[in-house]
């Protein structure tokens, strides 16, 4: 079975993330979306909420599994016998950073990294930008799936 991991914080998952996940799901037998637990970072949604949201919006793919993790992505891969990490690239600046990480991951654990160019429709998109727009009541309907948009609206109404 060919397996791949798509790691990230996904706070929240965006249409850009889903583009990469869906394309990976057509290339691999199983895609593991690994949601990073980062206690030093203030997140809008808890890790469990993020896992739940990704489960909800990826269920149609059939071969996507969502797990939470902390620590190094290569350790996550080694523990689960996953040989490849998929990373989306929005711009050349992403490549500079991601290449260093990919080379380190290969050095540490022999894990390969596959880069996917982001669909141009989502090249400007980030979770941080989505949160900022939603916080001020902006329309994020074209940036995230409907269930995520509704959760963003509810979360900012509560605060």
C-alpha positions as CSV (number, residue, x, y, z in Angstrom):
1,X,0.0,0.0,0.0
2,X,1.3,3.4,-1.0
3,X,0.9,5.9,1.9
4,X,1.7,9.6,2.3
5,X,1.3,12.1,5.0
6,X,0.1,15.7,4.7
7,X,1.2,17.4,8.0
8,X,0.1,20.8,9.2
9,X,-1.7,22.8,11.8
10,X,-4.9,23.3,9.8
11,X,-6.2,26.0,11.9
12,X,-8.6,26.0,10.1
13,X,-8.4,23.7,7.0
14,X,-8.8,25.8,3.8
15,X,-9.7,25.1,0.2
16,X,-6.0,25.2,-0.5
17,X,-5.3,22.4,2.0
18,X,-8.1,20.4,0.5
19,X,-6.8,20.9,-3.0
20,X,-3.5,19.3,-2.0
21,X,-5.2,16.5,0.1
22,X,-7.6,15.6,-2.7
23,X,-4.8,15.5,-5.4
24,X,-2.7,13.3,-3.1
25,X,-5.7,11.0,-2.6
26,X,-5.7,10.3,-6.3
27,X,-2.0,9.4,-6.3
28,X,-1.8,7.3,-3.1
29,X,-3.7,4.5,-1.6
30,X,-3.9,6.2,1.8
31,X,-3.4,9.9,2.7
32,X,-2.8,10.5,6.4
33,X,-3.6,14.1,7.4
34,X,-1.4,14.7,10.4
35,X,-2.7,17.6,12.6
36,X,0.1,19.2,14.6
37,X,-0.4,19.6,18.4
38,X,1.6,22.7,19.2
39,X,1.0,23.8,22.8
40,X,3.3,26.8,22.3
41,X,1.0,28.2,19.6
42,X,-2.4,29.8,20.3
43,X,-4.9,28.2,18.0
44,X,-8.4,29.3,17.2
45,X,-9.6,25.7,17.2
46,X,-8.5,22.8,19.5
47,X,-6.7,19.9,17.9
48,X,-9.7,17.7,18.4
49,X,-11.9,20.3,16.6
50,X,-9.5,20.5,13.7
51,X,-9.4,16.7,13.4
52,X,-13.2,16.7,13.4
53,X,-13.4,19.4,10.8
54,X,-10.9,17.7,8.4
55,X,-12.7,14.4,8.9
56,X,-16.0,16.1,7.9
57,X,-14.7,17.7,4.7
58,X,-12.5,14.8,3.5
59,X,-14.9,11.9,4.0
60,X,-15.9,11.9,0.3
61,X,-12.3,10.8,-0.7
62,X,-12.6,7.5,1.1
63,X,-8.8,7.0,1.5
64,X,-8.0,9.9,3.9
65,X,-7.3,9.3,7.6
66,X,-6.9,12.1,10.0
67,X,-4.6,11.9,13.1
68,X,-3.1,14.3,15.6
69,X,0.5,14.3,16.5
70,X,3.2,16.2,18.2
71,X,7.0,16.2,17.7
72,X,8.8,15.7,14.5
73,X,7.0,14.8,11.3
74,X,9.7,12.2,10.5
75,X,9.1,10.4,13.8
76,X,5.4,10.3,12.9
77,X,6.3,8.8,9.5
78,X,8.7,6.3,11.0
79,X,6.2,5.1,13.6
80,X,3.6,4.5,10.9
81,X,5.9,3.3,8.1
82,X,5.0,6.3,5.8
83,X,7.8,7.0,3.4
84,X,6.6,10.3,1.8
85,X,5.5,13.7,3.0
86,X,3.4,15.9,0.6
87,X,3.8,19.7,0.9
88,X,1.9,22.3,-1.1
89,X,3.9,25.2,-2.5
90,X,2.2,28.6,-3.0
91,X,5.3,30.7,-4.0
92,X,9.0,30.6,-4.5
93,X,9.4,31.7,-0.9
94,X,7.6,28.5,0.3
95,X,10.1,26.5,-1.7
96,X,13.2,28.0,-0.1
97,X,11.9,27.0,3.4
98,X,10.3,23.7,2.4
99,X,13.5,22.5,0.6
100,X,15.6,22.9,3.8
101,X,13.0,20.9,5.8
102,X,12.8,18.2,3.1
103,X,16.5,17.8,3.0
104,X,16.7,17.6,6.8
105,X,13.8,15.0,6.9
106,X,15.6,12.9,4.3
107,X,18.9,13.2,6.3
108,X,17.2,12.3,9.6
109,X,14.9,9.4,8.5
110,X,15.2,8.8,4.7
111,X,11.7,10.3,4.3
112,X,11.0,11.7,0.9
113,X,9.1,15.0,0.3
114,X,6.9,15.5,-2.7
115,X,6.1,19.1,-3.5
116,X,2.8,20.0,-5.2
117,X,2.3,23.4,-6.8
118,X,-0.8,24.9,-5.3
119,X,-3.7,25.6,-7.6
120,X,-3.4,29.2,-8.7
121,X,-6.9,29.9,-7.3
122,X,-5.4,29.3,-3.8
123,X,-1.9,30.7,-4.1
124,X,-2.7,33.6,-1.8
125,X,-4.5,31.6,0.8
126,X,-3.4,30.9,4.3
127,X,-5.2,29.8,7.5
128,X,-4.0,33.0,9.2
129,X,-5.5,35.2,6.5
130,X,-8.8,33.3,6.7
131,X,-9.0,33.8,10.4
132,X,-8.3,37.5,10.1
133,X,-11.0,38.0,7.5
134,X,-13.5,35.9,9.5
135,X,-12.7,37.8,12.7
136,X,-13.8,41.1,11.2
137,X,-16.9,39.6,9.6
138,X,-15.5,39.2,6.1
139,X,-16.8,36.7,3.6
140,X,-14.6,33.5,3.5
141,X,-17.1,31.4,1.5
142,X,-14.7,30.9,-1.4
143,X,-11.7,30.2,0.9
144,X,-13.0,27.4,3.1
145,X,-15.7,24.7,2.8
146,X,-19.1,25.6,4.1
147,X,-18.9,23.7,7.3
148,X,-15.7,25.4,8.2
149,X,-17.1,28.8,7.3
150,X,-20.0,28.1,9.7
151,X,-17.6,27.1,12.5
152,X,-15.6,30.3,12.0
153,X,-18.7,32.4,12.2
154,X,-19.8,30.7,15.4
155,X,-16.4,30.9,17.0
156,X,-16.0,34.6,16.4
157,X,-19.6,35.3,17.5
158,X,-18.7,33.7,20.8
159,X,-15.7,36.0,21.4
